[in-house]
Amino acid sequence: MSDMDSVEVRGFVDPRFEGVRTTMAAMLASGQDIGASFAATINGEPVIDLWGGWADEAQTRPWEQDTIVNVYSTTKTMTALTALWLADQGGLKFEERVAHYWPEFAAAGKQDVTVAMLMSHSAGLSGFAEPMQPEDLYDWELVTSRLAAQAPYWPPGTAPGYHAMTQGYLVGEVVRRITGKTLGTVFADELAGPLGADFHIGLAASEDHRVADLVPPPGGAAISAGEPSALTKNMQTNPRIDPLETRTRAWRAAEIPAANGHGNARSVAAVQTLMANGGVSGGKRLLSEAGVRRAQELQIEGHDLILNMPVTYGLGYGLPGPARPFPNPNSVFWGGYGGSLVVCDMDARLCMSYVMNKMAGTTVGDMRAGMLMAGVWG
């Protein structure tokens, strides 16, 4: 353990939020974090951009300004925003049947599943029916053809059930059928590129030297609350989710739009500021305000069959609800396995992002992000 004096948190923070730097330094000094970054924007302008600690467990590589890391399901906010952008352009209708864009998807009783059901984890495709090996996730055609062929695990649209790995392929294939380009390419061309945001769904080998190592959560840490159901086990073990896989070139190079985005708090906030600030980030308007607000349209709420907890889902984002109270009701959020989190508060025009490499056993954010964000909300 390092002592408090040796932990430097670099970057800048608006004087109003200086306490956030102190909190982050304490988390690094105590060992709660190994390396992390935290960023926030208000009215589209950066007010916090902090980073510190180490990019590896052995503490040989400092976490630098341009360090990036796999953020697991925080990637879903980028996938959702890409779909929202495409809808705002008139290319996609969320109420349309998936099979309208992807005819093969109509198989096995899925002919009436809508794109909105894919966005809100209610399509009944929370996992794979066929046995899957970890490397199968890197084969887009294999994955999407299997999902198109399989029957839903529950009647689509009747219940939420977290599509942890599958959602990105499902939404991504709809985007590909419409645009002729992969989701990672559309995201890069239309969102990350114009904003100069260092976030990647499919990472080039030239960037490997900047990637922090994810440190897996303690053994036995569960993704769901309570005893996992058969559906939860299917999601977790077919194929098994192994954080050490994120250190491989194969994982990084693939497009897994639900789980393998690479970035840091600054780049997550740069893109997701679009959600918090009415479609404008970095002085550039990429979506209309109405296009952004669609994310708040309630799709389904109730007990999530995979996470085993109450949820409220909009179009691609979580919404505040009884289990997730927020200071302002017009907020959307999502987090990643291990603890990363992004919150977009449309009332305060506030976007906050936390990204780290020491994983906790959670998919829905943990106390570290909460403590930092509390220092902004006040």
PEJO-V636781 format. One record per helix or strand of 2 or more residues. SS is the DSSP state (A for helix, B for strand). FROM is the first residue (numbers start at 1). TO is the last residue. If there is no record, write none. Layout:
# PEJO-V636781
SS/FROM/TO + SS/FROM/TO
This chain:
# PEJO-V636781
A/4/6 + B/9/13 + A/15/30 + B/35/42 + B/45/54 + B/68/70 + A/75/88 + A/98/101 + A/103/109 + A/115/119 + A/134/138 + A/140/149 + A/166/179 + A/183/195 + B/200/201 + A/205/210 + A/230/237 + A/243/247 + A/249/253 + B/260/263 + A/265/276 + B/280/281 + B/284/285 + A/289/296 + B/300/303 + B/310/313 + B/318/319 + B/331/335 + B/341/345 + B/350/356 + A/367/377
